[in-house]
Amino acid sequence: MAGFQMKQQYHRPFNMQCKGFLLHLILLGVTAAAFFPFYWLVVMATNETSDIFSYPPKLTFGVHLLENMNNVFKNIQFFAAFANTLFIASVETTLILFFCSLAGFTFAKFTFPGRNTLFVMLLVTMMIPSQLSAVPSFVLMAWLGWVGSFKALIIPGMVTAFGVFWLRQYAESAVPGELVDAGRIDGCGHLRLYWHVALPIMRPALAFLGIFSFIHAWNDYMWPLIILNDPAKYTLQVALSQLDNVYGSDYGMLMAGTLMATVPLIIIFLLGSRHFIANIAAGAIKE
C-alpha cells in the first residue's frame, strides 16, 4: 500500500511536468505564428523583389533596407503623409475618448427619459456595415463643403457606437453608485462628477479604447481615399497605395513603406498596453 502511494506521488509531478511542457510548447508555437508576419515584413523590406519571389523563399534579412526606404521617399511625400495621419489619428482619438466616456458615464449612472431606447438605437448602428454609409456620408460632406479637408475625416468619427457601449459597460460596473451620490451631495454637477469621479476610475478602459481608436484611425484607408483629393493631404495608407502601379510593383519598396508605417503603431501599443496593465493592477489592489 505504501509503495503504491509513493508511485502515485512520483507520477503526479511527472505528469504535471509533461502537461506544463506541452502547454509551453503550444504557446511557443502560437507566439511564433503570430510574430512571423512581422518578421516576414522585415525580411521583405530588406530585400529586392527578385529575392522575395525566389524559390526556395529567402527567410534571412537583406541589405537593401536603406535603398528601399530611399525609393519610398522619392516616390511619395512620406513625411507629409505621416504628419497628416498622426494629426488626424491623435485628434480623432482624443475626441473619441472625451465624447464616448462622457456618453458612457451618462448612460450608466444617470436616468433620463428614453435612455434605454437611445442605447438600443446606438447598438443597432453597430450592426450596420460602414460601407453602406459611404455614399450618404460623401453626399453630406459635399453639401457641407468639406470634401478634401481633414474635417471630413475627423468630425464624423469623433464618436463611435462601440466606444460608448464599451465605456458604458465599464462605468456600470466600475464606478460605484455611492461615490456618485456622495458627489451629488457635495454639490457636484454632471461635468464635475464626470471629470473628478468617473474619469480617474475609467482610465483602464480609456487606455484600451485609446489604443483601439488610434490604430483604427491610423490604418483607415477607404474613407480617406474617397474624401481626399489633394496629394499634399493624403494620409499614410493612401500615399502608400500610390506605390503600387499598373506597370509593376517594387515589393521591397512597398514593404519598406509598410514597415515604416507599422513601427509607430507598435510603439503606441507597447506604451499604451503597459499603462493599461498598470492601471488594472492598481485597481485590483485598491481598497
ABEGO torsion letter per residue (X at the ends): XAAAAAAAAAAAAAAAAAAAAAAAAAAAAAAAAAAAAAAAAAAAAABBAAAAABOBBBABBBAAAAAAAAAAAAABBAAAAAAAAAAAAAAAAAAAAAAAAAAAAAAAABBBBGAAAAAAAAAAAAABBAAAAAAAAAAAAAAAGABGBAAAAAAAAABBAAAAAAAAAAAAAABBAAAAAAAAAAGBBAAAAAAAAAAAAAAAAAAAAAAAAAAAAAABAAAAAAABABAAABBAAAAAAAABBAAEBBAAAAAAAAAAAAAAAAAAAAAAAAAAAAAAAAAAABX
